[in-house]
Amino acid sequence: MGDRRTRGALISRLRKIDVERMLAGYDDDPVRTLTVALRIVLDRPDATWPELVAALPMTDSRRAALLLGEERTLDALVAELNERRDLP
């Protein structure tokens, strides 16, 4: 499982079961579900949502949209994690 680093954080791949759980819980609580997934991907099991978002390899405007809970941006992140099972 080729782990790598980005922005100083270890990047791990989600397993099939992790993706299934993420998709099953997403509609009920997107931020909670993405928090669980990003804790795995970033190998930061105790990190909060803001800490995880800050560690993501993306633009500041996309990070801000995630922190504001913008639905389209949350949906894009869950889709990206579903397709790639990691981060670019």
C-alpha positions as CSV (number, residue, x, y, z in Angstrom):
1,M,0.0,0.0,0.0
2,G,2.2,2.8,-1.2
3,D,2.2,5.4,1.5
4,R,3.6,8.9,0.7
5,R,3.9,12.3,2.2
6,T,2.3,15.6,1.3
7,R,2.4,18.9,3.2
8,G,4.4,17.0,5.9
9,A,1.6,14.4,6.4
10,L,1.6,10.7,5.5
11,I,-0.9,9.7,2.9
12,S,-2.4,6.3,3.1
13,R,-5.0,4.6,1.0
14,L,-8.6,3.9,2.2
15,R,-9.5,0.2,2.1
16,K,-12.7,-0.9,0.4
17,I,-14.5,-1.2,3.8
18,D,-13.4,2.3,4.7
19,V,-14.9,3.7,1.5
20,E,-18.1,1.7,2.0
21,R,-18.5,3.1,5.5
22,M,-17.7,6.6,4.2
23,L,-20.4,6.4,1.6
24,A,-23.0,4.8,3.9
25,G,-22.7,7.6,6.5
26,Y,-22.1,10.6,4.2
27,D,-25.7,11.7,3.8
28,D,-26.3,11.7,7.5
29,D,-23.2,13.6,8.6
30,P,-20.8,14.6,5.8
31,V,-18.2,16.3,8.1
32,R,-18.1,13.4,10.6
33,T,-17.8,10.9,7.8
34,L,-15.1,12.8,6.0
35,T,-13.3,13.3,9.3
36,V,-13.1,9.5,9.8
37,A,-11.8,9.0,6.3
38,L,-9.2,11.8,6.4
39,R,-7.9,10.5,9.7
40,I,-7.0,7.3,7.9
41,V,-5.7,8.9,4.7
42,L,-3.6,11.5,6.6
43,D,-2.6,9.0,9.3
44,R,-3.8,11.4,12.0
45,P,-6.2,9.4,14.2
46,D,-6.8,12.1,16.7
47,A,-7.0,15.2,14.5
48,T,-10.0,17.4,14.4
49,W,-11.8,18.4,11.2
50,P,-10.1,21.8,11.0
51,E,-6.6,20.2,11.5
52,L,-7.3,17.6,8.8
53,V,-8.6,20.3,6.4
54,A,-5.4,22.3,7.1
55,A,-3.3,19.3,6.1
56,L,-5.0,18.7,2.8
57,P,-3.0,19.3,-0.4
58,M,-5.4,21.8,-1.9
59,T,-6.0,25.5,-2.4
60,D,-6.8,27.8,0.5
61,S,-10.2,28.6,-1.1
62,R,-11.1,25.0,-1.2
63,R,-10.1,24.5,2.4
64,A,-12.2,27.5,3.4
65,A,-15.2,26.0,1.6
66,L,-14.8,22.7,3.4
67,L,-14.6,24.5,6.8
68,L,-17.8,26.4,5.9
69,G,-19.5,23.1,5.1
70,E,-20.1,24.1,1.4
71,E,-22.1,21.1,0.1
72,R,-20.6,21.1,-3.4
73,T,-17.0,21.1,-2.0
74,L,-17.8,18.3,0.5
75,D,-19.4,16.3,-2.2
76,A,-16.3,16.7,-4.4
77,L,-14.0,15.6,-1.7
78,V,-16.1,12.4,-0.9
79,A,-16.2,11.7,-4.6
80,E,-12.4,12.1,-4.9
81,L,-11.8,9.8,-1.9
82,N,-14.2,7.3,-3.4
83,E,-12.5,7.2,-6.7
84,R,-8.9,7.5,-5.7
85,R,-8.9,6.2,-2.1
86,D,-6.2,8.7,-1.3
87,L,-5.3,12.3,-2.1
88,P,-3.4,13.6,-5.1
